[in-house]
Amino acid sequence: MESPSSATASAAAAAAAAKRVQIEKAHNFMRQYRDPESRELKKLSANQFMDVWAHYDKDGNGYIEGTELDGFLREFVSSANATDISPEAVTDTMLEELKSCFMEAYDDNQDGKIDIRELAQLLPMEENFLLLFRFDNPLESSVEFMKIWREYDTDNSGYIEADELKNFLRDLLKEAKKINDVSEDKLIEYTDTMLQVFDANKDGRLQLSEMAKLLPVKENFLCRQVFKGAAKLTKEDIEKVFSLYDRDNSGSIENEELKGFLKDLLELVKKDDYDAQDLKAFEETILRGVGYDKDGKISRKELTMILLTLAKMPPEDEQ
C-alpha cells in the first residue's frame, strides 16, 4: 500500500507536470506535441490535430493565414529547440525565409495560405485519419462526386448527416486499407472531427459544398481560362467538355453526369456555399434558358448554348 507521503509526492509531481504542460501551451502551443528527448513531432490523434487547427485558425475561416501563419511558423520552429526559447527568437528575416520555403513545399494550390489538407501533410497523424484526406486519390470529376453523393444521401434529404457520413468514412477506410479494422468508437471520433472541419455553418451535417471540400475532384474543367471571357469557343473545346461529362458515351449528358456538370457550373457562381436546393434551382434556371426539352438530358447543341453564355460572362470581379 502506498504511504501517505509517497502519495502526496506523486500527486505533487502530477500537478507539476500538468502545470508545465499548461505553461508550454500558453508559451508555445506546438511544444506539447514534441518528444522531450528527440524533439520530433509525436503522432497526433484526430482530436489533437483538431486542437492544433482550432488554435491557429483563430478567426475560424478555414485557413491559417497572415498573422496566424506567422504565429504557427514561429512556434513550430522554436518548439523543435531543446531549450525553451521564445517564438519571438525567430527573427522577421528568418520568418520570411522560412515562410517562403514552407509555402513552396506545402501550399499546393499556391493561394498564400494553409488549408486543413495542407496542414495534414505537415503534421504526423495516425494513419487511418490521414487516409481520410485522400491526398493521392482525388475523384476524376464531379460526375463521380454526384454518384457518391446519391449513394450516401440515403434519405434523399439533400444533406449528408452524421450517420451517413460515418458510413461513408467506414467505406473509405475499408477501400483504402482493404481491411475492416477501424473500431466504432474511432469511426465516431473521425465523424465528429470531419464535421468540425468541414461543417462550415455548424448545422451538424454536410451540405453539397461542404462535402465537396471533403471529397475533392481533380479539376473543375469549367474553371479553365478558355471559358472566361474568351473571344470564341472552338468545336474542340466543346467536344472536350462534352466527353468529360458524357462518361458512358451515350451521346447525351444525363442523371449524375448532368448533376456533375451543373455542380461545376454552380461553383463558378457560388464558390464556397451552396446546397442541394441551390443545385435544383440552378438546374431549372439554366435548362429553361436553353430550351431544355424535359427529357432529363443535355445534347451537344444545348451544351454549346450554355458554354457560349458562360464564355460571354464578365470577369468575376465585375459581375
CORDAQUI-V215647 format. One record per residue. N is the residue number from 1. RES is the residue in one letter. BURIAL is b if it has 24 or more other ideal C-beta (glycine too) atoms within 12 Angstrom, else e. Layout:
n->N res->RES burial->BURIAL
n->N res->RES burial->BURIAL
This chain:
n->1 res->M burial->e
n->2 res->E burial->e
n->3 res->S burial->e
n->4 res->P burial->e
n->5 res->S burial->e
n->6 res->S burial->e
n->7 res->A burial->e
n->8 res->T burial->e
n->9 res->A burial->e
n->10 res->S burial->e
n->11 res->A burial->e
n->12 res->A burial->e
n->13 res->A burial->e
n->14 res->A burial->e
n->15 res->A burial->e
n->16 res->A burial->e
n->17 res->A burial->e
n->18 res->A burial->e
n->19 res->K burial->e
n->20 res->R burial->e
n->21 res->V burial->e
n->22 res->Q burial->e
n->23 res->I burial->e
n->24 res->E burial->e
n->25 res->K burial->e
n->26 res->A burial->e
n->27 res->H burial->e
n->28 res->N burial->b
n->29 res->F burial->b
n->30 res->M burial->b
n->31 res->R burial->b
n->32 res->Q burial->b
n->33 res->Y burial->b
n->34 res->R burial->b
n->35 res->D burial->e
n->36 res->P burial->e
n->37 res->E burial->e
n->38 res->S burial->e
n->39 res->R burial->e
n->40 res->E burial->e
n->41 res->L burial->e
n->42 res->K burial->e
n->43 res->K burial->e
n->44 res->L burial->b
n->45 res->S burial->b
n->46 res->A burial->b
n->47 res->N burial->e
n->48 res->Q burial->b
n->49 res->F burial->b
n->50 res->M burial->b
n->51 res->D burial->e
n->52 res->V burial->b
n->53 res->W burial->b
n->54 res->A burial->e
n->55 res->H burial->b
n->56 res->Y burial->b
n->57 res->D burial->b
n->58 res->K burial->e
n->59 res->D burial->e
n->60 res->G burial->e
n->61 res->N burial->e
n->62 res->G burial->b
n->63 res->Y burial->b
n->64 res->I burial->b
n->65 res->E burial->b
n->66 res->G burial->e
n->67 res->T burial->e
n->68 res->E burial->b
n->69 res->L burial->b
n->70 res->D burial->b
n->71 res->G burial->b
n->72 res->F burial->b
n->73 res->L burial->b
n->74 res->R burial->b
n->75 res->E burial->b
n->76 res->F burial->b
n->77 res->V burial->b
n->78 res->S burial->b
n->79 res->S burial->b
n->80 res->A burial->b
n->81 res->N burial->e
n->82 res->A burial->e
n->83 res->T burial->e
n->84 res->D burial->e
n->85 res->I burial->e
n->86 res->S burial->e
n->87 res->P burial->b
n->88 res->E burial->e
n->89 res->A burial->e
n->90 res->V burial->b
n->91 res->T burial->e
n->92 res->D burial->e
n->93 res->T burial->e
n->94 res->M burial->e
n->95 res->L burial->b
n->96 res->E burial->e
n->97 res->E burial->e
n->98 res->L burial->b
n->99 res->K burial->b
n->100 res->S burial->e
n->101 res->C burial->e
n->102 res->F burial->b
n->103 res->M burial->b
n->104 res->E burial->e
n->105 res->A burial->e
n->106 res->Y burial->b
n->107 res->D burial->b
n->108 res->D burial->e
n->109 res->N burial->e
n->110 res->Q burial->e
n->111 res->D burial->e
n->112 res->G burial->e
n->113 res->K burial->b
n->114 res->I burial->b
n->115 res->D burial->b
n->116 res->I burial->b
n->117 res->R burial->b
n->118 res->E burial->b
n->119 res->L burial->b
n->120 res->A burial->b
n->121 res->Q burial->e
n->122 res->L burial->b
n->123 res->L burial->b
n->124 res->P burial->e
n->125 res->M burial->b
n->126 res->E burial->b
n->127 res->E burial->e
n->128 res->N burial->b
n->129 res->F burial->b
n->130 res->L burial->b
n->131 res->L burial->b
n->132 res->L burial->b
n->133 res->F burial->b
n->134 res->R burial->b
n->135 res->F burial->e
n->136 res->D burial->e
n->137 res->N burial->e
n->138 res->P burial->e
n->139 res->L burial->b
n->140 res->E burial->e
n->141 res->S burial->b
n->142 res->S burial->b
n->143 res->V burial->b
n->144 res->E burial->b
n->145 res->F burial->b
n->146 res->M burial->b
n->147 res->K burial->b
n->148 res->I burial->b
n->149 res->W burial->b
n->150 res->R burial->e
n->151 res->E burial->e
n->152 res->Y burial->b
n->153 res->D burial->b
n->154 res->T burial->e
n->155 res->D burial->e
n->156 res->N burial->e
n->157 res->S burial->e
n->158 res->G burial->b
n->159 res->Y burial->b
n->160 res->I burial->b
n->161 res->E burial->b
n->162 res->A burial->b
n->163 res->D burial->e
n->164 res->E burial->b
n->165 res->L burial->b
n->166 res->K burial->b
n->167 res->N burial->b
n->168 res->F burial->b
n->169 res->L burial->b
n->170 res->R burial->b
n->171 res->D burial->e
n->172 res->L burial->b
n->173 res->L burial->b
n->174 res->K burial->e
n->175 res->E burial->e
n->176 res->A burial->b
n->177 res->K burial->e
n->178 res->K burial->e
n->179 res->I burial->e
n->180 res->N burial->e
n->181 res->D burial->e
n->182 res->V burial->b
n->183 res->S burial->e
n->184 res->E burial->e
n->185 res->D burial->e
n->186 res->K burial->b
n->187 res->L burial->b
n->188 res->I burial->e
n->189 res->E burial->b
n->190 res->Y burial->b
n->191 res->T burial->b
n->192 res->D burial->e
n->193 res->T burial->b
n->194 res->M burial->b
n->195 res->L burial->b
n->196 res->Q burial->b
n->197 res->V burial->b
n->198 res->F burial->b
n->199 res->D burial->b
n->200 res->A burial->b
n->201 res->N burial->e
n->202 res->K burial->e
n->203 res->D burial->e
n->204 res->G burial->e
n->205 res->R burial->b
n->206 res->L burial->b
n->207 res->Q burial->b
n->208 res->L burial->b
n->209 res->S burial->b
n->210 res->E burial->b
n->211 res->M burial->b
n->212 res->A burial->b
n->213 res->K burial->b
n->214 res->L burial->b
n->215 res->L burial->b
n->216 res->P burial->b
n->217 res->V burial->b
n->218 res->K burial->e
n->219 res->E burial->e
n->220 res->N burial->b
n->221 res->F burial->b
n->222 res->L burial->b
n->223 res->C burial->e
n->224 res->R burial->e
n->225 res->Q burial->e
n->226 res->V burial->e
n->227 res->F burial->b
n->228 res->K burial->e
n->229 res->G burial->e
n->230 res->A burial->e
n->231 res->A burial->e
n->232 res->K burial->e
n->233 res->L burial->b
n->234 res->T burial->e
n->235 res->K burial->e
n->236 res->E burial->e
n->237 res->D burial->b
n->238 res->I burial->b
n->239 res->E burial->e
n->240 res->K burial->e
n->241 res->V burial->b
n->242 res->F burial->b
n->243 res->S burial->e
n->244 res->L burial->b
n->245 res->Y burial->b
n->246 res->D burial->b
n->247 res->R burial->b
n->248 res->D burial->e
n->249 res->N burial->e
n->250 res->S burial->e
n->251 res->G burial->e
n->252 res->S burial->b
n->253 res->I burial->b
n->254 res->E burial->b
n->255 res->N burial->e
n->256 res->E burial->b
n->257 res->E burial->b
n->258 res->L burial->b
n->259 res->K burial->b
n->260 res->G burial->b
n->261 res->F burial->b
n->262 res->L burial->b
n->263 res->K burial->b
n->264 res->D burial->b
n->265 res->L burial->b
n->266 res->L burial->b
n->267 res->E burial->b
n->268 res->L burial->b
n->269 res->V burial->b
n->270 res->K burial->b
n->271 res->K burial->e
n->272 res->D burial->e
n->273 res->D burial->e
n->274 res->Y burial->b
n->275 res->D burial->b
n->276 res->A burial->b
n->277 res->Q burial->e
n->278 res->D burial->b
n->279 res->L burial->b
n->280 res->K burial->e
n->281 res->A burial->e
n->282 res->F burial->b
n->283 res->E burial->b
n->284 res->E burial->e
n->285 res->T burial->e
n->286 res->I burial->b
n->287 res->L burial->b
n->288 res->R burial->e
n->289 res->G burial->e
n->290 res->V burial->b
n->291 res->G burial->e
n->292 res->Y burial->b
n->293 res->D burial->e
n->294 res->K burial->e
n->295 res->D burial->e
n->296 res->G burial->e
n->297 res->K burial->b
n->298 res->I burial->b
n->299 res->S burial->b
n->300 res->R burial->b
n->301 res->K burial->e
n->302 res->E burial->b
n->303 res->L burial->b
n->304 res->T burial->b
n->305 res->M burial->e
n->306 res->I burial->b
n->307 res->L burial->b
n->308 res->L burial->b
n->309 res->T burial->e
n->310 res->L burial->b
n->311 res->A burial->b
n->312 res->K burial->e
n->313 res->M burial->e
n->314 res->P burial->e
n->315 res->P burial->e
n->316 res->E burial->e
n->317 res->D burial->e
n->318 res->E burial->e
n->319 res->Q burial->e
